[in-house]
């Protein structure tokens, strides 16, 4: 047996276009040394080290694979020494995937920085064995080569890859709060130069084949798709390339310096300092000290440029261990695991299959409806968009065409590709276009009676299998569904604005919604590349319910005399992507004011607005936020924020008896603790399946400080006992809305956590900005 995965490598050659096994079979290659996950083949004098973790969908570097890989490398060197192998190709047995990186499940539970550093060191030692092979080595990249996969490739003499949409090469570790730990910060600057290396490492980037070839990360890009079954075009090119390197010395030729400026910046001490200094300043603007990993990655990369390889790798491994034991990294990994978990359709939909819509209807050709149409067209779905006036429809269709035309201008799409997408979207004022739709999304004005009328019309003309969805942000799905003859077809599919950028989609169940309708909505959101979260029907659902009380608390602070910039600054400092008043400008002051009474009516007085503030919004219809050019702040024609909107703020100040200055922590705690209390109520009411769904919704839908892992994760990290004490203090000062919910009290008293299966925060360190290394810069 050659240990190939029968489930993922079927014999049908049409499904194995990029599998190395079909090629090795065609040249009658035999395994000459085989372990559980790694096998050494020989074709003439060309050796193929094929990695295929038989029980995993993709290859990952872990404690199981590492010793096998080292054993095969040592055996390969023996065959090289006996003049049996003259060139080595390292390849993957997986179709369309090289090595996806290090095994997160190995790193995540580990809370010992020394052990984490040792894991990195062991990888480095293994990759150094590749460098020490006395013949040329070639990484044949047929799919994702990320993290450790990229680092294995960097250790090879040459790197070649397939020209295929699934091929990406990069070092995404900083997105998980880590740095490359297998020599990535050491080798990448040597291959592509310091400047290009930092462009990949610091943002955690991944490159497509042509871009990787342009910067020198790969040496050749070969055709990646067969013209006919069994052709094996990529592997034939790899073998031809390998034969040209037979028995040659493994000399690594680095050519990162194309100009004198490149030489200065990449190869001189002062140039390295300039590049590092500029990069650090960029990090200060981007990470704001909340994300230590990019700073550690920068420090390790700069250190490697002027150090010998062994010292540089040990330095890198030490940083890797420090970050691996940080709260920030564990939080980002938990967030990554939640996002990946949301893709497990059958688990999230409890076995219901739903359907894959082929044609989607959109009711309402406004900004939201048009954006939904664009997103559907991007994914190749046919769309019929309807509105009450043809002029409204034409405006919506223009937004669709303008979006794709802009992609052509930016060279992100060809003219013919854009035209195909544009032609997928049709529009009109009749309901006839909905007759053959599989799913219809209503995106009309937030008026219940109007939505009921629309749904009654839709039920009359659509086929019985068509799912009827509403994009409402706060109205009751149950009430809307109750007017239908078949209410089980009705589901909420709530997109967030702007649709193209916001990753979250709430899929809302009414008391009538069938599991199949929920599954269809969930499957649809996944097909659009979104992160769906299922929740039960309640005012505001999850995100707007929590955001509503958050923004309401910010308004209370303002009405107490706290300055708007002070409130926004306090929440920015906490880690929110923008302050609450800036957020209200983004949402629209009229929209926020419209939702507030709905939340108050359904959830109680804690959502009550100050009537003076509500009247102020009604009187200033020209100050509704970013969309009108002014709200709390002013905005230029391109939407860039300016200073405070003086006329509006002056009116607000007249309502305030006296100015108040609160400490930043007090401001942040008021806004965050009131959210935490509401989150506990949502859990108790069973609005979401588990705490992970709530945290995922908060991060994906509001940008809630990702480095904390989410609202409930933040509470675990801060300590539930401390949160309870802080809530009691705030309740004594500011009112009963802060009185801690019984769920958090029970957990605090029992020593429990919202996420008891995660690494214990008490064994982890929060790395403050003061410890982000900058000494070499």
Secondary structure as UniProt FT lines:
FT   TURN            6..8
FT   HELIX           13..15
FT   TURN            17..18
FT   HELIX           20..26
FT   TURN            27..28
FT   STRAND          30..34
FT   STRAND          38..43
FT   TURN            44..45
FT   STRAND          46..51
FT   TURN            54..55
FT   HELIX           63..81
FT   TURN            82..83
FT   STRAND          87..92
FT   TURN            95..96
FT   STRAND          97..99
FT   HELIX           104..108
FT   HELIX           113..132
FT   STRAND          136..141
FT   STRAND          144..146
FT   HELIX           148..155
FT   STRAND          158..163
FT   TURN            165..166
FT   STRAND          169..170
FT   HELIX           173..176
FT   HELIX           184..192
FT   HELIX           194..201
FT   TURN            202..204
FT   STRAND          206..207
FT   HELIX           209..215
FT   STRAND          220..223
FT   TURN            229..230
FT   HELIX           233..244
FT   TURN            245..247
FT   HELIX           260..267
FT   HELIX           269..286
FT   TURN            287..290
FT   HELIX           293..305
FT   HELIX           309..324
FT   HELIX           327..342
FT   HELIX           345..348
FT   TURN            349..351
FT   STRAND          359..363
FT   HELIX           367..378
FT   TURN            379..380
FT   STRAND          382..386
FT   HELIX           390..409
FT   TURN            410..411
FT   HELIX           415..423
FT   STRAND          425..428
FT   HELIX           432..434
FT   TURN            435..436
FT   STRAND          439..442
FT   HELIX           448..461
FT   TURN            464..465
FT   STRAND          467..470
FT   HELIX           477..481
FT   TURN            482..483
FT   TURN            485..486
FT   HELIX           487..489
FT   STRAND          490..495
FT   TURN            499..501
FT   STRAND          504..509
FT   HELIX           515..527
FT   TURN            528..529
FT   STRAND          531..536
FT   TURN            539..542
FT   HELIX           543..559
FT   TURN            560..561
FT   HELIX           564..574
FT   HELIX           580..587
FT   HELIX           589..603
FT   HELIX           605..607
FT   HELIX           611..619
FT   TURN            621..622
FT   HELIX           626..628
FT   STRAND          633..635
FT   TURN            637..638
FT   STRAND          641..644
FT   HELIX           646..654
FT   HELIX           664..685
FT   HELIX           691..702
FT   HELIX           706..708
FT   HELIX           711..718
FT   HELIX           720..734
FT   HELIX           736..738
FT   HELIX           742..750
FT   TURN            754..757
FT   HELIX           761..763
FT   HELIX           769..771
FT   TURN            775..776
//
